[in-house]
Amino acid sequence: MWFHRPFRADEWFLYDQESPIATGGRGLARGRIYDQRGRLLVSVVQEGLFRAL
């Protein structure tokens, strides 16, 4: 998580998420959190590993 500006946690946010690739048992997710005025507050990235049991 990268916090770009201060914000209050008790307000409404828009969380925009995309998964640009998922192949070979691995996946990548990127997300952005915006406030009600459309300002970018937080950027997030997560990589996941998927294995069959």
ModelCIF file with pLDDT and N, C-alpha, C, O atoms, coordinates in Angstrom:
data_MODEL
#
_entry.id   MODEL 
#
_entity.id                         1 
_entity.type                       polymer 
_entity.pdbx_number_of_molecules   1 
#
_entity_poly.entity_id                      1 
_entity_poly.type                           'polypeptide(L)' 
_entity_poly.nstd_linkage                   no 
_entity_poly.nstd_monomer                   no 
_entity_poly.pdbx_seq_one_letter_code       MWFHRPFRADEWFLYDQESPIATGGRGLARGRIYDQRGRLLVSVVQEGLFRAL 
_entity_poly.pdbx_seq_one_letter_code_can   MWFHRPFRADEWFLYDQESPIATGGRGLARGRIYDQRGRLLVSVVQEGLFRAL 
_entity_poly.pdbx_strand_id                 A 
#
loop_
_entity_poly_seq.entity_id 
_entity_poly_seq.num 
_entity_poly_seq.mon_id 
_entity_poly_seq.hetero 
1 1  MET n 
1 2  TRP n 
1 3  PHE n 
1 4  HIS n 
1 5  ARG n 
1 6  PRO n 
1 7  PHE n 
1 8  ARG n 
1 9  ALA n 
1 10 ASP n 
1 11 GLU n 
1 12 TRP n 
1 13 PHE n 
1 14 LEU n 
1 15 TYR n 
1 16 ASP n 
1 17 GLN n 
1 18 GLU n 
1 19 SER n 
1 20 PRO n 
1 21 ILE n 
1 22 ALA n 
1 23 THR n 
1 24 GLY n 
1 25 GLY n 
1 26 ARG n 
1 27 GLY n 
1 28 LEU n 
1 29 ALA n 
1 30 ARG n 
1 31 GLY n 
1 32 ARG n 
1 33 ILE n 
1 34 TYR n 
1 35 ASP n 
1 36 GLN n 
1 37 ARG n 
1 38 GLY n 
1 39 ARG n 
1 40 LEU n 
1 41 LEU n 
1 42 VAL n 
1 43 SER n 
1 44 VAL n 
1 45 VAL n 
1 46 GLN n 
1 47 GLU n 
1 48 GLY n 
1 49 LEU n 
1 50 PHE n 
1 51 ARG n 
1 52 ALA n 
1 53 LEU n 
#
_struct_asym.id          A 
_struct_asym.entity_id   1 
#
loop_
_ma_qa_metric.id 
_ma_qa_metric.mode 
_ma_qa_metric.name 
_ma_qa_metric.software_group_id 
_ma_qa_metric.type 
1 global pLDDT . pLDDT 
2 local  pLDDT . pLDDT 
#
_ma_qa_metric_global.metric_id      1 
_ma_qa_metric_global.metric_value   94.36 
_ma_qa_metric_global.model_id       1 
_ma_qa_metric_global.ordinal_id     1 
#
loop_
_ma_qa_metric_local.label_asym_id 
_ma_qa_metric_local.label_comp_id 
_ma_qa_metric_local.label_seq_id 
_ma_qa_metric_local.metric_id 
_ma_qa_metric_local.metric_value 
_ma_qa_metric_local.model_id 
_ma_qa_metric_local.ordinal_id 
A MET 1  2 96.00 1 1  
A TRP 2  2 98.00 1 2  
A PHE 3  2 97.00 1 3  
A HIS 4  2 98.00 1 4  
A ARG 5  2 96.00 1 5  
A PRO 6  2 96.00 1 6  
A PHE 7  2 95.00 1 7  
A ARG 8  2 93.00 1 8  
A ALA 9  2 92.00 1 9  
A ASP 10 2 94.00 1 10 
A GLU 11 2 94.00 1 11 
A TRP 12 2 96.00 1 12 
A PHE 13 2 97.00 1 13 
A LEU 14 2 97.00 1 14 
A TYR 15 2 97.00 1 15 
A ASP 16 2 97.00 1 16 
A GLN 17 2 97.00 1 17 
A GLU 18 2 96.00 1 18 
A SER 19 2 94.00 1 19 
A PRO 20 2 92.00 1 20 
A ILE 21 2 91.00 1 21 
A ALA 22 2 90.00 1 22 
A THR 23 2 89.00 1 23 
A GLY 24 2 88.00 1 24 
A GLY 25 2 90.00 1 25 
A ARG 26 2 93.00 1 26 
A GLY 27 2 94.00 1 27 
A LEU 28 2 95.00 1 28 
A ALA 29 2 96.00 1 29 
A ARG 30 2 97.00 1 30 
A GLY 31 2 98.00 1 31 
A ARG 32 2 98.00 1 32 
A ILE 33 2 98.00 1 33 
A TYR 34 2 98.00 1 34 
A ASP 35 2 96.00 1 35 
A GLN 36 2 95.00 1 36 
A ARG 37 2 95.00 1 37 
A GLY 38 2 96.00 1 38 
A ARG 39 2 97.00 1 39 
A LEU 40 2 98.00 1 40 
A LEU 41 2 98.00 1 41 
A VAL 42 2 98.00 1 42 
A SER 43 2 98.00 1 43 
A VAL 44 2 98.00 1 44 
A VAL 45 2 97.00 1 45 
A GLN 46 2 96.00 1 46 
A GLU 47 2 96.00 1 47 
A GLY 48 2 94.00 1 48 
A LEU 49 2 93.00 1 49 
A PHE 50 2 87.00 1 50 
A ARG 51 2 84.00 1 51 
A ALA 52 2 80.00 1 52 
A LEU 53 2 78.00 1 53 
#
loop_
_atom_site.group_PDB 
_atom_site.id 
_atom_site.type_symbol 
_atom_site.label_atom_id 
_atom_site.label_alt_id 
_atom_site.label_comp_id 
_atom_site.label_asym_id 
_atom_site.label_entity_id 
_atom_site.label_seq_id 
_atom_site.pdbx_PDB_ins_code 
_atom_site.Cartn_x 
_atom_site.Cartn_y 
_atom_site.Cartn_z 
_atom_site.occupancy 
_atom_site.B_iso_or_equiv 
_atom_site.pdbx_formal_charge 
_atom_site.auth_seq_id 
_atom_site.auth_comp_id 
_atom_site.auth_asym_id 
_atom_site.auth_atom_id 
_atom_site.pdbx_PDB_model_num 
ATOM 1   N N  . MET A 1 1  ? 0.838   -1.171  0.000   1.00 96.00 ? 1  MET A N  1 
ATOM 2   C CA . MET A 1 1  ? 0.000   0.000   0.000   1.00 96.00 ? 1  MET A CA 1 
ATOM 3   C C  . MET A 1 1  ? 0.884   1.234   0.000   1.00 96.00 ? 1  MET A C  1 
ATOM 4   O O  . MET A 1 1  ? 1.885   1.311   0.712   1.00 96.00 ? 1  MET A O  1 
ATOM 5   N N  . TRP A 1 2  ? 0.486   2.194   -0.816  1.00 98.00 ? 2  TRP A N  1 
ATOM 6   C CA . TRP A 1 2  ? 1.144   3.489   -0.867  1.00 98.00 ? 2  TRP A CA 1 
ATOM 7   C C  . TRP A 1 2  ? 0.081   4.545   -0.569  1.00 98.00 ? 2  TRP A C  1 
ATOM 8   O O  . TRP A 1 2  ? -0.896  4.679   -1.306  1.00 98.00 ? 2  TRP A O  1 
ATOM 9   N N  . PHE A 1 3  ? 0.275   5.276   0.492   1.00 97.00 ? 3  PHE A N  1 
ATOM 10  C CA . PHE A 1 3  ? -0.664  6.317   0.904   1.00 97.00 ? 3  PHE A CA 1 
ATOM 11  C C  . PHE A 1 3  ? -0.197  7.642   0.298   1.00 97.00 ? 3  PHE A C  1 
ATOM 12  O O  . PHE A 1 3  ? 0.910   8.105   0.575   1.00 97.00 ? 3  PHE A O  1 
ATOM 13  N N  . HIS A 1 4  ? -1.050  8.244   -0.528  1.00 98.00 ? 4  HIS A N  1 
ATOM 14  C CA . HIS A 1 4  ? -0.662  9.442   -1.268  1.00 98.00 ? 4  HIS A CA 1 
ATOM 15  C C  . HIS A 1 4  ? -1.046  10.740  -0.568  1.00 98.00 ? 4  HIS A C  1 
ATOM 16  O O  . HIS A 1 4  ? -0.435  11.780  -0.812  1.00 98.00 ? 4  HIS A O  1 
ATOM 17  N N  . ARG A 1 5  ? -2.046  10.685  0.292   1.00 96.00 ? 5  ARG A N  1 
ATOM 18  C CA . ARG A 1 5  ? -2.469  11.899  1.011   1.00 96.00 ? 5  ARG A CA 1 
ATOM 19  C C  . ARG A 1 5  ? -3.241  11.472  2.247   1.00 96.00 ? 5  ARG A C  1 
ATOM 20  O O  . ARG A 1 5  ? -3.728  10.343  2.300   1.00 96.00 ? 5  ARG A O  1 
ATOM 21  N N  . PRO A 1 6  ? -3.366  12.335  3.234   1.00 96.00 ? 6  PRO A N  1 
ATOM 22  C CA . PRO A 1 6  ? -4.148  11.991  4.432   1.00 96.00 ? 6  PRO A CA 1 
ATOM 23  C C  . PRO A 1 6  ? -5.637  11.877  4.109   1.00 96.00 ? 6  PRO A C  1 
ATOM 24  O O  . PRO A 1 6  ? -6.141  12.533  3.198   1.00 96.00 ? 6  PRO A O  1 
ATOM 25  N N  . PHE A 1 7  ? -6.332  11.029  4.876   1.00 95.00 ? 7  PHE A N  1 
ATOM 26  C CA . PHE A 1 7  ? -7.777  10.867  4.695   1.00 95.00 ? 7  PHE A CA 1 
ATOM 27  C C  . PHE A 1 7  ? -8.386  10.371  5.996   1.00 95.00 ? 7  PHE A C  1 
ATOM 28  O O  . PHE A 1 7  ? -7.685  9.904   6.894   1.00 95.00 ? 7  PHE A O  1 
ATOM 29  N N  . ARG A 1 8  ? -9.706  10.481  6.077   1.00 93.00 ? 8  ARG A N  1 
ATOM 30  C CA . ARG A 1 8  ? -10.445 9.964   7.233   1.00 93.00 ? 8  ARG A CA 1 
ATOM 31  C C  . ARG A 1 8  ? -10.979 8.580   6.886   1.00 93.00 ? 8  ARG A C  1 
ATOM 32  O O  . ARG A 1 8  ? -11.526 8.381   5.802   1.00 93.00 ? 8  ARG A O  1 
ATOM 33  N N  . ALA A 1 9  ? -10.826 7.629   7.789   1.00 92.00 ? 9  ALA A N  1 
ATOM 34  C CA . ALA A 1 9  ? -11.252 6.256   7.523   1.00 92.00 ? 9  ALA A CA 1 
ATOM 35  C C  . ALA A 1 9  ? -12.757 6.052   7.682   1.00 92.00 ? 9  ALA A C  1 
ATOM 36  O O  . ALA A 1 9  ? -13.258 4.972   7.372   1.00 92.00 ? 9  ALA A O  1 
ATOM 37  N N  . ASP A 1 10 ? -13.496 7.065   8.159   1.00 94.00 ? 10 ASP A N  1 
ATOM 38  C CA . ASP A 1 10 ? -14.936 6.907   8.358   1.00 94.00 ? 10 ASP A CA 1 
ATOM 39  C C  . ASP A 1 10 ? -15.740 7.546   7.218   1.00 94.00 ? 10 ASP A C  1 
ATOM 40  O O  . ASP A 1 10 ? -16.924 7.834   7.397   1.00 94.00 ? 10 ASP A O  1 
ATOM 41  N N  . GLU A 1 11 ? -15.130 7.771   6.064   1.00 94.00 ? 11 GLU A N  1 
ATOM 42  C CA . GLU A 1 11 ? -15.828 8.322   4.898   1.00 94.00 ? 11 GLU A CA 1 
ATOM 43  C C  . GLU A 1 11 ? -15.972 7.247   3.830   1.00 94.00 ? 11 GLU A C  1 
ATOM 44  O O  . GLU A 1 11 ? -15.378 6.175   3.940   1.00 94.00 ? 11 GLU A O  1 
ATOM 45  N N  . TRP A 1 12 ? -16.763 7.533   2.796   1.00 96.00 ? 12 TRP A N  1 
ATOM 46  C CA . TRP A 1 12 ? -16.976 6.599   1.691   1.00 96.00 ? 12 TRP A CA 1 
ATOM 47  C C  . TRP A 1 12 ? -15.820 6.683   0.713   1.00 96.00 ? 12 TRP A C  1 
ATOM 48  O O  . TRP A 1 12 ? -15.272 7.760   0.477   1.00 96.00 ? 12 TRP A O  1 
ATOM 49  N N  . PHE A 1 13 ? -15.443 5.524   0.135   1.00 97.00 ? 13 PHE A N  1 
ATOM 50  C CA . PHE A 1 13 ? -14.353 5.455   -0.830  1.00 97.00 ? 13 PHE A CA 1 
ATOM 51  C C  . PHE A 1 13 ? -14.782 4.616   -2.025  1.00 97.00 ? 13 PHE A C  1 
ATOM 52  O O  . PHE A 1 13 ? -15.686 3.786   -1.932  1.00 97.00 ? 13 PHE A O  1 
ATOM 53  N N  . LEU A 1 14 ? -14.118 4.848   -3.139  1.00 97.00 ? 14 LEU A N  1 
ATOM 54  C CA . LEU A 1 14 ? -14.274 3.990   -4.310  1.00 97.00 ? 14 LEU A CA 1 
ATOM 55  C C  . LEU A 1 14 ? -13.006 3.153   -4.421  1.00 97.00 ? 14 LEU A C  1 
ATOM 56  O O  . LEU A 1 14 ? -11.900 3.691   -4.455  1.00 97.00 ? 14 LEU A O  1 
ATOM 57  N N  . TYR A 1 15 ? -13.172 1.831   -4.477  1.00 97.00 ? 15 TYR A N  1 
ATOM 58  C CA . TYR A 1 15 ? -12.026 0.938   -4.652  1.00 97.00 ? 15 TYR A CA 1 
ATOM 59  C C  . TYR A 1 15 ? -12.096 0.379   -6.061  1.00 97.00 ? 15 TYR A C  1 
ATOM 60  O O  . TYR A 1 15 ? -13.008 -0.383  -6.382  1.00 97.00 ? 15 TYR A O  1 
ATOM 61  N N  . ASP A 1 16 ? -11.145 0.749   -6.902  1.00 97.00 ? 16 ASP A N  1 
ATOM 62  C CA . ASP A 1 16 ? -11.063 0.305   -8.292  1.00 97.00 ? 16 ASP A CA 1 
ATOM 63  C C  . ASP A 1 16 ? -9.970  -0.744  -8.376  1.00 97.00 ? 16 ASP A C  1 
ATOM 64  O O  . ASP A 1 16 ? -8.816  -0.466  -8.049  1.00 97.00 ? 16 ASP A O  1 
ATOM 65  N N  . GLN A 1 17 ? -10.328 -1.965  -8.819  1.00 97.00 ? 17 GLN A N  1 
ATOM 66  C CA . GLN A 1 17 ? -9.350  -3.050  -8.854  1.00 97.00 ? 17 GLN A CA 1 
ATOM 67  C C  . GLN A 1 17 ? -9.330  -3.680  -10.226 1.00 97.00 ? 17 GLN A C  1 
ATOM 68  O O  . GLN A 1 17 ? -10.359 -3.787  -10.893 1.00 97.00 ? 17 GLN A O  1 
ATOM 69  N N  . GLU A 1 18 ? -8.130  -4.102  -10.647 1.00 96.00 ? 18 GLU A N  1 
ATOM 70  C CA . GLU A 1 18 ? -7.982  -4.834  -11.902 1.00 96.00 ? 18 GLU A CA 1 
ATOM 71  C C  . GLU A 1 18 ? -6.966  -5.949  -11.706 1.00 96.00 ? 18 GLU A C  1 
ATOM 72  O O  . GLU A 1 18 ? -6.087  -5.870  -10.847 1.00 96.00 ? 18 GLU A O  1 
ATOM 73  N N  . SER A 1 19 ? -7.104  -6.974  -12.510 1.00 94.00 ? 19 SER A N  1 
ATOM 74  C CA . SER A 1 19 ? -6.152  -8.075  -12.506 1.00 94.00 ? 19 SER A CA 1 
ATOM 75  C C  . SER A 1 19 ? -5.612  -8.200  -13.926 1.00 94.00 ? 19 SER A C  1 
ATOM 76  O O  . SER A 1 19 ? -6.212  -8.880  -14.758 1.00 94.00 ? 19 SER A O  1 
ATOM 77  N N  . PRO A 1 20 ? -4.489  -7.555  -14.209 1.00 92.00 ? 20 PRO A N  1 
ATOM 78  C CA . PRO A 1 20 ? -3.999  -7.509  -15.582 1.00 92.00 ? 20 PRO A CA 1 
ATOM 79  C C  . PRO A 1 20 ? -3.472  -8.845  -16.115 1.00 92.00 ? 20 PRO A C  1 
ATOM 80  O O  . PRO A 1 20 ? -3.412  -9.050  -17.327 1.00 92.00 ? 20 PRO A O  1 
ATOM 81  N N  . ILE A 1 21 ? -3.093  -9.747  -15.216 1.00 91.00 ? 21 ILE A N  1 
ATOM 82  C CA . ILE A 1 21 ? -2.597  -11.043 -15.689 1.00 91.00 ? 21 ILE A CA 1 
ATOM 83  C C  . ILE A 1 21 ? -2.761  -12.115 -14.610 1.00 91.00 ? 21 ILE A C  1 
ATOM 84  O O  . ILE A 1 21 ? -2.609  -11.855 -13.417 1.00 91.00 ? 21 ILE A O  1 
ATOM 85  N N  . ALA A 1 22 ? -3.075  -13.322 -15.069 1.00 90.00 ? 22 ALA A N  1 
ATOM 86  C CA . ALA A 1 22 ? -3.116  -14.504 -14.205 1.00 90.00 ? 22 ALA A CA 1 
ATOM 87  C C  . ALA A 1 22 ? -2.765  -15.688 -15.096 1.00 90.00 ? 22 ALA A C  1 
ATOM 88  O O  . ALA A 1 22 ? -3.566  -16.104 -15.934 1.00 90.00 ? 22 ALA A O  1 
ATOM 89  N N  . THR A 1 23 ? -1.576  -16.221 -14.912 1.00 89.00 ? 23 THR A N  1 
ATOM 90  C CA . THR A 1 23 ? -1.122  -17.339 -15.733 1.00 89.00 ? 23 THR A CA 1 
ATOM 91  C C  . THR A 1 23 ? -0.058  -18.131 -14.980 1.00 89.00 ? 23 THR A C  1 
ATOM 92  O O  . THR A 1 23 ? 0.652   -17.590 -14.133 1.00 89.00 ? 23 THR A O  1 
ATOM 93  N N  . GLY A 1 24 ? 0.042   -19.405 -15.298 1.00 88.00 ? 24 GLY A N  1 
ATOM 94  C CA . GLY A 1 24 ? 1.075   -20.240 -14.694 1.00 88.00 ? 24 GLY A CA 1 
ATOM 95  C C  . GLY A 1 24 ? 0.970   -20.355 -13.189 1.00 88.00 ? 24 GLY A C  1 
ATOM 96  O O  . GLY A 1 24 ? 1.980   -20.523 -12.506 1.00 88.00 ? 24 GLY A O  1 
ATOM 97  N N  . GLY A 1 25 ? -0.250  -20.268 -12.661 1.00 90.00 ? 25 GLY A N  1 
ATOM 98  C CA . GLY A 1 25 ? -0.447  -20.389 -11.225 1.00 90.00 ? 25 GLY A CA 1 
ATOM 99  C C  . GLY A 1 25 ? -0.143  -19.127 -10.438 1.00 90.00 ? 25 GLY A C  1 
ATOM 100 O O  . GLY A 1 25 ? -0.113  -19.146 -9.208  1.00 90.00 ? 25 GLY A O  1 
ATOM 101 N N  . ARG A 1 26 ? 0.083   -18.032 -11.147 1.00 93.00 ? 26 ARG A N  1 
ATOM 102 C CA . ARG A 1 26 ? 0.366   -16.757 -10.478 1.00 93.00 ? 26 ARG A CA 1 
ATOM 103 C C  . ARG A 1 26 ? -0.593  -15.695 -10.999 1.00 93.00 ? 26 ARG A C  1 
ATOM 104 O O  . ARG A 1 26 ? -1.031  -15.743 -12.149 1.00 93.00 ? 26 ARG A O  1 
ATOM 105 N N  . GLY A 1 27 ? -0.909  -14.748 -10.143 1.00 94.00 ? 27 GLY A N  1 
ATOM 106 C CA . GLY A 1 27 ? -1.798  -13.663 -10.537 1.00 94.00 ? 27 GLY A CA 1 
ATOM 107 C C  . GLY A 1 27 ? -1.355  -12.344 -9.919  1.00 94.00 ? 27 GLY A C  1 
ATOM 108 O O  . GLY A 1 27 ? -0.716  -12.315 -8.867  1.00 94.00 ? 27 GLY A O  1 
ATOM 109 N N  . LEU A 1 28 ? -1.705  -11.261 -10.593 1.00 95.00 ? 28 LEU A N  1 
ATOM 110 C CA . LEU A 1 28 ? -1.359  -9.929  -10.125 1.00 95.00 ? 28 LEU A CA 1 
ATOM 111 C C  . LEU A 1 28 ? -2.636  -9.107  -10.013 1.00 95.00 ? 28 LEU A C  1 
ATOM 112 O O  . LEU A 1 28 ? -3.472  -9.130  -10.916 1.00 95.00 ? 28 LEU A O  1 
ATOM 113 N N  . ALA A 1 29 ? -2.790  -8.387  -8.916  1.00 96.00 ? 29 ALA A N  1 
ATOM 114 C CA . ALA A 1 29 ? -3.936  -7.498  -8.718  1.00 96.00 ? 29 ALA A CA 1 
ATOM 115 C C  . ALA A 1 29 ? -3.422  -6.117  -8.363  1.00 96.00 ? 29 ALA A C  1 
ATOM 116 O O  . ALA A 1 29 ? -2.521  -5.964  -7.538  1.00 96.00 ? 29 ALA A O  1 
ATOM 117 N N  . ARG A 1 30 ? -4.012  -5.109  -9.003  1.00 97.00 ? 30 ARG A N  1 
ATOM 118 C CA . ARG A 1 30 ? -3.685  -3.716  -8.700  1.00 97.00 ? 30 ARG A CA 1 
ATOM 119 C C  . ARG A 1 30 ? -4.968  -3.007  -8.309  1.00 97.00 ? 30 ARG A C  1 
ATOM 120 O O  . ARG A 1 30 ? -6.032  -3.285  -8.861  1.00 97.00 ? 30 ARG A O  1 
ATOM 121 N N  . GLY A 1 31 ? -4.869  -2.105  -7.372  1.00 98.00 ? 31 GLY A N  1 
ATOM 122 C CA . GLY A 1 31 ? -6.054  -1.377  -6.942  1.00 98.00 ? 31 GLY A CA 1 
ATOM 123 C C  . GLY A 1 31 ? -5.734  0.070   -6.615  1.00 98.00 ? 31 GLY A C  1 
ATOM 124 O O  . GLY A 1 31 ? -4.592  0.428   -6.331  1.00 98.00 ? 31 GLY A O  1 
ATOM 125 N N  . ARG A 1 32 ? -6.784  0.899   -6.664  1.00 98.00 ? 32 ARG A N  1 
ATOM 126 C CA . ARG A 1 32 ? -6.674  2.306   -6.324  1.00 98.00 ? 32 ARG A CA 1 
ATOM 127 C C  . ARG A 1 32 ? -7.886  2.690   -5.495  1.00 98.00 ? 32 ARG A C  1 
ATOM 128 O O  . ARG A 1 32 ? -9.007  2.279   -5.794  1.00 98.00 ? 32 ARG A O  1 
ATOM 129 N N  . ILE A 1 33 ? -7.662  3.474   -4.460  1.00 98.00 ? 33 ILE A N  1 
ATOM 130 C CA . ILE A 1 33 ? -8.740  3.937   -3.590  1.00 98.00 ? 33 ILE A CA 1 
ATOM 131 C C  . ILE A 1 33 ? -8.864  5.444   -3.751  1.00 98.00 ? 33 ILE A C  1 
ATOM 132 O O  . ILE A 1 33 ? -7.893  6.184   -3.594  1.00 98.00 ? 33 ILE A O  1 
ATOM 133 N N  . TYR A 1 34 ? -10.098 5.892   -4.071  1.00 98.00 ? 34 TYR A N  1 
ATOM 134 C CA . TYR A 1 34 ? -10.379 7.306   -4.300  1.00 98.00 ? 34 TYR A CA 1 
ATOM 135 C C  . TYR A 1 34 ? -11.367 7.817   -3.257  1.00 98.00 ? 34 TYR A C  1 
ATOM 136 O O  . TYR A 1 34 ? -12.172 7.050   -2.728  1.00 98.00 ? 34 TYR A O  1 
ATOM 137 N N  . ASP A 1 35 ? -11.304 9.109   -2.965  1.00 96.00 ? 35 ASP A N  1 
ATOM 138 C CA . ASP A 1 35 ? -12.295 9.714   -2.074  1.00 96.00 ? 35 ASP A CA 1 
ATOM 139 C C  . ASP A 1 35 ? -13.503 10.174  -2.896  1.00 96.00 ? 35 ASP A C  1 
ATOM 140 O O  . ASP A 1 35 ? -13.537 9.984   -4.111  1.00 96.00 ? 35 ASP A O  1 
ATOM 141 N N  . GLN A 1 36 ? -14.487 10.774  -2.236  1.00 95.00 ? 36 GLN A N  1 
ATOM 142 C CA . GLN A 1 36 ? -15.718 11.201  -2.900  1.00 95.00 ? 36 GLN A CA 1 
ATOM 143 C C  . GLN A 1 36 ? -15.471 12.295  -3.931  1.00 95.00 ? 36 GLN A C  1 
ATOM 144 O O  . GLN A 1 36 ? -16.278 12.471  -4.844  1.00 95.00 ? 36 GLN A O  1 
ATOM 145 N N  . ARG A 1 37 ? -14.389 13.020  -3.804  1.00 95.00 ? 37 ARG A N  1 
ATOM 146 C CA . ARG A 1 37 ? -14.062 14.079  -4.756  1.00 95.00 ? 37 ARG A CA 1 
ATOM 147 C C  . ARG A 1 37 ? -13.248 13.568  -5.938  1.00 95.00 ? 37 ARG A C  1 
ATOM 148 O O  . ARG A 1 37 ? -12.898 14.341  -6.831  1.00 95.00 ? 37 ARG A O  1 
ATOM 149 N N  . GLY A 1 38 ? -12.941 12.266  -5.952  1.00 96.00 ? 38 GLY A N  1 
ATOM 150 C CA . GLY A 1 38 ? -12.197 11.673  -7.050  1.00 96.00 ? 38 GLY A CA 1 
ATOM 151 C C  . GLY A 1 38 ? -10.690 11.761  -6.906  1.00 96.00 ? 38 GLY A C  1 
ATOM 152 O O  . GLY A 1 38 ? -9.964  11.494  -7.863  1.00 96.00 ? 38 GLY A O  1 
ATOM 153 N N  . ARG A 1 39 ? -10.207 12.129  -5.730  1.00 97.00 ? 39 ARG A N  1 
ATOM 154 C CA . ARG A 1 39 ? -8.768  12.217  -5.505  1.00 97.00 ? 39 ARG A CA 1 
ATOM 155 C C  . ARG A 1 39 ? -8.207  10.844  -5.146  1.00 97.00 ? 39 ARG A C  1 
ATOM 156 O O  . ARG A 1 39 ? -8.795  10.111  -4.351  1.00 97.00 ? 39 ARG A O  1 
ATOM 157 N N  . LEU A 1 40 ? -7.074  10.508  -5.735  1.00 98.00 ? 40 LEU A N  1 
ATOM 158 C CA . LEU A 1 40 ? -6.408  9.240   -5.436  1.00 98.00 ? 40 LEU A CA 1 
ATOM 159 C C  . LEU A 1 40 ? -5.810  9.305   -4.042  1.00 98.00 ? 40 LEU A C  1 
ATOM 160 O O  . LEU A 1 40 ? -5.006  10.188  -3.744  1.00 98.00 ? 40 LEU A O  1 
ATOM 161 N N  . LEU A 1 41 ? -6.205  8.365   -3.187  1.00 98.00 ? 41 LEU A N  1 
ATOM 162 C CA . LEU A 1 41 ? -5.723  8.321   -1.806  1.00 98.00 ? 41 LEU A CA 1 
ATOM 163 C C  . LEU A 1 41 ? -4.658  7.252   -1.599  1.00 98.00 ? 41 LEU A C  1 
ATOM 164 O O  . LEU A 1 41 ? -3.626  7.498   -0.973  1.00 98.00 ? 41 LEU A O  1 
ATOM 165 N N  . VAL A 1 42 ? -4.923  6.057   -2.135  1.00 98.00 ? 42 VAL A N  1 
ATOM 166 C CA . VAL A 1 42 ? -4.067  4.899   -1.863  1.00 98.00 ? 42 VAL A CA 1 
ATOM 167 C C  . VAL A 1 42 ? -3.930  4.058   -3.134  1.00 98.00 ? 42 VAL A C  1 
ATOM 168 O O  . VAL A 1 42 ? -4.893  3.891   -3.883  1.00 98.00 ? 42 VAL A O  1 
ATOM 169 N N  . SER A 1 43 ? -2.736  3.536   -3.369  1.00 98.00 ? 43 SER A N  1 
ATOM 170 C CA . SER A 1 43 ? -2.506  2.550   -4.429  1.00 98.00 ? 43 SER A CA 1 
ATOM 171 C C  . SER A 1 43 ? -2.085  1.242   -3.759  1.00 98.00 ? 43 SER A C  1 
ATOM 172 O O  . SER A 1 43 ? -1.344  1.251   -2.776  1.00 98.00 ? 43 SER A O  1 
ATOM 173 N N  . VAL A 1 44 ? -2.562  0.120   -4.297  1.00 98.00 ? 44 VAL A N  1 
ATOM 174 C CA . VAL A 1 44 ? -2.216  -1.190  -3.733  1.00 98.00 ? 44 VAL A CA 1 
ATOM 175 C C  . VAL A 1 44 ? -1.840  -2.154  -4.851  1.00 98.00 ? 44 VAL A C  1 
ATOM 176 O O  . VAL A 1 44 ? -2.328  -2.040  -5.975  1.00 98.00 ? 44 VAL A O  1 
ATOM 177 N N  . VAL A 1 45 ? -0.966  -3.103  -4.529  1.00 97.00 ? 45 VAL A N  1 
ATOM 178 C CA . VAL A 1 45 ? -0.575  -4.156  -5.463  1.00 97.00 ? 45 VAL A CA 1 
ATOM 179 C C  . VAL A 1 45 ? -0.435  -5.442  -4.660  1.00 97.00 ? 45 VAL A C  1 
ATOM 180 O O  . VAL A 1 45 ? 0.085   -5.436  -3.544  1.00 97.00 ? 45 VAL A O  1 
ATOM 181 N N  . GLN A 1 46 ? -0.906  -6.543  -5.239  1.00 96.00 ? 46 GLN A N  1 
ATOM 182 C CA . GLN A 1 46 ? -0.738  -7.842  -4.576  1.00 96.00 ? 46 GLN A CA 1 
ATOM 183 C C  . GLN A 1 46 ? -0.500  -8.905  -5.635  1.00 96.00 ? 46 GLN A C  1 
ATOM 184 O O  . GLN A 1 46 ? -1.152  -8.916  -6.679  1.00 96.00 ? 46 GLN A O  1 
ATOM 185 N N  . GLU A 1 47 ? 0.439   -9.796  -5.353  1.00 96.00 ? 47 GLU A N  1 
ATOM 186 C CA . GLU A 1 47 ? 0.692   -10.925 -6.222  1.00 96.00 ? 47 GLU A CA 1 
ATOM 187 C C  . GLU A 1 47 ? 0.272   -12.188 -5.482  1.00 96.00 ? 47 GLU A C  1 
ATOM 188 O O  . GLU A 1 47 ? 0.505   -12.319 -4.280  1.00 96.00 ? 47 GLU A O  1 
ATOM 189 N N  . GLY A 1 48 ? -0.348  -13.119 -6.207  1.00 94.00 ? 48 GLY A N  1 
ATOM 190 C CA . GLY A 1 48 ? -0.809  -14.341 -5.571  1.00 94.00 ? 48 GLY A CA 1 
ATOM 191 C C  . GLY A 1 48 ? -0.285  -15.575 -6.295  1.00 94.00 ? 48 GLY A C  1 
ATOM 192 O O  . GLY A 1 48 ? -0.048  -15.552 -7.503  1.00 94.00 ? 48 GLY A O  1 
ATOM 193 N N  . LEU A 1 49 ? -0.109  -16.645 -5.539  1.00 93.00 ? 49 LEU A N  1 
ATOM 194 C CA . LEU A 1 49 ? 0.312   -17.933 -6.069  1.00 93.00 ? 49 LEU A CA 1 
ATOM 195 C C  . LEU A 1 49 ? -0.817  -18.930 -5.853  1.00 93.00 ? 49 LEU A C  1 
ATOM 196 O O  . LEU A 1 49 ? -1.321  -19.068 -4.738  1.00 93.00 ? 49 LEU A O  1 
ATOM 197 N N  . PHE A 1 50 ? -1.210  -19.617 -6.901  1.00 87.00 ? 50 PHE A N  1 
ATOM 198 C CA . PHE A 1 50 ? -2.337  -20.557 -6.846  1.00 87.00 ? 50 PHE A CA 1 
ATOM 199 C C  . PHE A 1 50 ? -1.839  -21.952 -7.132  1.00 87.00 ? 50 PHE A C  1 
ATOM 200 O O  . PHE A 1 50 ? -1.178  -22.196 -8.142  1.00 87.00 ? 50 PHE A O  1 
ATOM 201 N N  . ARG A 1 51 ? -2.167  -22.879 -6.226  1.00 84.00 ? 51 ARG A N  1 
ATOM 202 C CA . ARG A 1 51 ? -1.737  -24.274 -6.408  1.00 84.00 ? 51 ARG A CA 1 
ATOM 203 C C  . ARG A 1 51 ? -2.919  -25.200 -6.170  1.00 84.00 ? 51 ARG A C  1 
ATOM 204 O O  . ARG A 1 51 ? -3.746  -24.948 -5.293  1.00 84.00 ? 51 ARG A O  1 
ATOM 205 N N  . ALA A 1 52 ? -2.998  -26.257 -6.942  1.00 80.00 ? 52 ALA A N  1 
ATOM 206 C CA . ALA A 1 52 ? -4.031  -27.276 -6.748  1.00 80.00 ? 52 ALA A CA 1 
ATOM 207 C C  . ALA A 1 52 ? -3.655  -28.175 -5.582  1.00 80.00 ? 52 ALA A C  1 
ATOM 208 O O  . ALA A 1 52 ? -2.485  -28.503 -5.383  1.00 80.00 ? 52 ALA A O  1 
ATOM 209 N N  . LEU A 1 53 ? -4.664  -28.566 -4.817  1.00 78.00 ? 53 LEU A N  1 
ATOM 210 C CA . LEU A 1 53 ? -4.402  -29.463 -3.672  1.00 78.00 ? 53 LEU A CA 1 
ATOM 211 C C  . LEU A 1 53 ? -4.374  -30.902 -4.088  1.00 78.00 ? 53 LEU A C  1 
ATOM 212 O O  . LEU A 1 53 ? -4.167  -31.782 -3.253  1.00 78.00 ? 53 LEU A O  1 
#
